[in-house]
Amino acid sequence: MMTALIRIARPVIPAGRRATLAVAALTLGLAGCNTSGPETTGSIGDRPAASRQNVEALAERFNANPDDGRAAVAYARALRANDQISQASAVLQQAALRNPRDTFLLGAYGKSLVELGRYREAIDVLANAHSPAAPDWRILSAQGSASAQLGDQVRAQGFYEAALKIRPNEPSLLSNLGLSYALSRNLDQAEQTLRLAADQPGADARVRANLALVLGLKGRTADAEAILRRDMSPAEAAANVASLRKAAAEPNRLKALSKGGMPGEG
């Protein structure tokens, strides 16, 4: 059973937590769809914890050859699976300094910086993680997330739109784009985009939670509750709708969104 949503949450939600915490963070600040681990931008489901033996073996492999970027990514992935986000980023930083032209490694490090909330650093790193001639939609999504976190919604939307040209109808991209529209005070366009995201085969509870949030902010709480009931009990959905109703009544409800942060795609 999923936990109640509307409460204070960190801007960036580690993927191991319940997906529907998206609404919690979004009520106070945008934290929609998912930045995830070093290996990709955006796995959004729960991830199994790495065993102590596995972490130790990966640490030994990395320490034996710190120049091995793939060993660093594997070790960082295991650390992150145990919610050791800062340690994972430190491993990736060390490896990136040793391999400044390894775009895969730079991408992993840049995404970890987004997850840590170090957005300006992330933008600098991610700019070198792919090239205009060979863009990576996951990197574009991470760049959009960092830009959105810094309040530059126009730039964020440009990154998401560019990513969608490579990965059409990717639900996590559409979800983040819709949430960026919400931060731009365009709730109608946000709803339209999030509905498209929710209609995609790969859409999950976090995408639907983001749609419910926008509907709640528009005062359409019955519609929001119907969507939330797909992923939680009637009692939990009702409790969250009550919180959404209160948020919708706040005169500065959209201003509050700009204080949070949005992870990347899924």
Residue pairs with C-beta under 8 A, 6 or more apart in sequence:
1 232
1 233
1 236
2 18
2 19
2 20
2 205
2 231
2 232
2 233
2 236
3 18
3 20
3 21
3 236
4 236
4 239
4 240
5 20
5 21
5 22
5 23
5 24
5 27
5 209
5 228
5 236
5 240
5 243
6 23
6 24
6 27
6 239
6 240
6 243
6 244
6 247
7 24
8 24
8 28
9 21
9 24
9 25
9 28
9 31
10 25
10 31
11 25
11 29
11 30
11 31
11 117
11 149
11 260
11 261
11 262
11 263
12 31
12 35
12 114
12 115
12 116
12 117
12 261
12 263
13 21
13 22
13 25
13 31
13 34
13 263
14 80
14 83
14 85
14 115
15 34
15 36
15 37
15 43
15 44
15 45
15 46
15 47
16 46
16 47
16 49
16 81
16 83
17 46
18 46
19 44
19 45
19 204
19 205
19 206
19 209
19 231
20 205
20 206
20 209
20 228
20 231
20 232
21 31
22 31
22 32
22 33
22 206
22 209
22 210
22 213
23 209
23 210
23 212
23 213
23 228
23 240
23 244
24 31
25 31
25 260
25 261
26 32
26 179
26 209
26 210
26 213
26 257
26 260
27 213
27 243
27 244
27 247
27 256
28 256
28 259
28 260
29 256
29 257
29 258
29 259
29 260
29 261
30 148
30 179
30 180
30 182
30 183
30 257
30 258
30 260
30 261
30 262
31 260
31 261
31 262
31 263
32 175
32 176
32 178
32 179
32 206
32 210
32 262
32 263
33 42
33 44
33 171
33 172
33 175
33 176
33 179
33 206
33 207
33 210
33 262
33 263
33 264
33 265
33 266
34 42
34 43
34 44
34 172
34 206
34 263
34 264
34 265
34 266
35 41
35 42
35 111
35 114
35 115
35 142
35 145
35 263
35 264
35 265
36 42
36 43
36 44
36 47
36 111
36 115
36 263
36 264
36 266
37 43
37 47
37 77
37 80
37 81
37 88
37 111
38 73
38 76
38 77
38 80
38 88
38 92
38 108
38 109
38 111
38 112
39 73
39 77
39 108
40 111
40 138
41 107
41 111
41 138
41 139
41 141
41 142
41 145
41 264
41 265
42 138
42 141
42 172
42 263
42 264
42 265
42 266
43 266
44 172
44 204
44 206
44 266
45 204
47 81
48 81
49 81
49 82
50 58
50 77
50 78
50 79
50 81
50 82
54 78
55 75
55 78
55 79
55 82
58 71
58 74
58 75
58 78
59 75
61 68
61 71
61 74
61 75
62 68
62 71
62 72
62 74
62 75
62 91
62 95
65 71
66 72
66 94
66 95
66 98
67 95
67 98
67 99
68 95
69 95
69 96
69 98
69 99
69 102
69 104
69 105
72 91
72 92
72 94
72 95
72 105
73 92
73 95
73 104
73 105
73 108
75 88
75 91
76 88
76 89
76 91
76 92
76 108
76 112
77 88
79 85
79 87
79 88
79 91
80 88
80 112
85 112
85 115
85 116
86 116
88 112
89 109
89 112
89 113
89 115
89 116
92 105
92 108
92 109
92 112
93 109
95 102
95 105
95 109
96 102
96 105
96 106
96 109
96 125
99 105
100 106
100 128
103 128
103 129
103 130
103 131
103 136
106 125
106 126
106 128
106 129
107 126
107 129
107 130
107 136
107 138
107 139
107 142
109 125
110 122
110 125
110 126
110 129
110 139
110 142
111 122
111 126
111 138
111 142
111 264
113 119
113 121
113 122
113 125
113 146
114 122
114 126
114 142
114 145
114 146
114 149
114 263
114 264
115 263
117 149
117 261
119 146
119 147
119 149
119 150
119 261
120 146
120 150
122 142
122 146
123 143
123 146
123 147
123 150
126 139
126 142
126 143
126 146
127 143
129 136
129 139
130 136
130 139
130 140
135 162
135 166
136 166
137 163
137 164
137 166
137 167
137 170
137 173
138 163
138 264
138 265
140 159
140 160
140 162
140 163
140 166
141 159
141 160
141 163
141 172
141 173
141 176
141 264
141 265
142 264
142 265
143 159
144 155
144 156
144 157
144 158
144 159
144 160
144 163
144 176
144 177
144 180
144 264
144 265
145 156
145 176
145 261
145 262
145 263
145 264
145 265
147 153
147 155
147 156
147 159
148 156
148 176
148 179
148 180
148 183
148 261
148 262
149 261
149 262
151 258
153 180
153 181
153 183
153 184
154 184
156 176
156 180
156 262
157 177
157 180
157 181
157 184
160 173
160 176
160 177
160 180
161 177
163 170
163 173
163 265
164 170
164 173
164 174
164 177
167 173
169 196
169 200
170 200
170 202
170 265
170 266
171 197
171 198
171 200
171 202
171 203
171 204
171 207
171 266
172 197
172 202
172 207
172 264
172 265
172 266
173 265
174 193
174 194
174 196
174 197
174 200
174 207
175 193
175 194
175 197
175 203
175 206
175 207
175 210
175 265
175 266
176 262
176 264
176 265
177 193
178 189
178 190
178 191
178 192
178 193
178 194
178 197
178 210
178 211
178 214
179 190
179 194
179 210
179 214
179 262
180 262
181 187
181 189
181 190
181 193
182 190
182 213
182 214
182 217
182 254
182 257
183 254
183 257
183 258
185 254
187 214
187 217
187 218
187 254
190 214
191 211
191 214
191 215
191 218
194 207
194 210
194 211
194 214
195 211
197 203
197 207
197 210
197 211
198 207
198 208
198 211
198 227
200 207
202 266
204 266
205 230
205 231
206 266
207 266
208 227
208 228
208 230
208 231
209 227
209 228
209 231
211 227
212 224
212 225
212 227
212 228
212 240
212 244
213 224
213 244
215 221
215 223
215 224
215 227
216 224
216 241
216 244
216 245
216 247
216 248
217 244
217 247
217 248
217 253
217 254
218 248
219 248
221 241
221 244
221 245
221 248
224 241
224 244
225 237
225 238
225 240
225 241
228 236
228 237
228 240
228 241
229 237
232 240
247 253
247 256
250 256
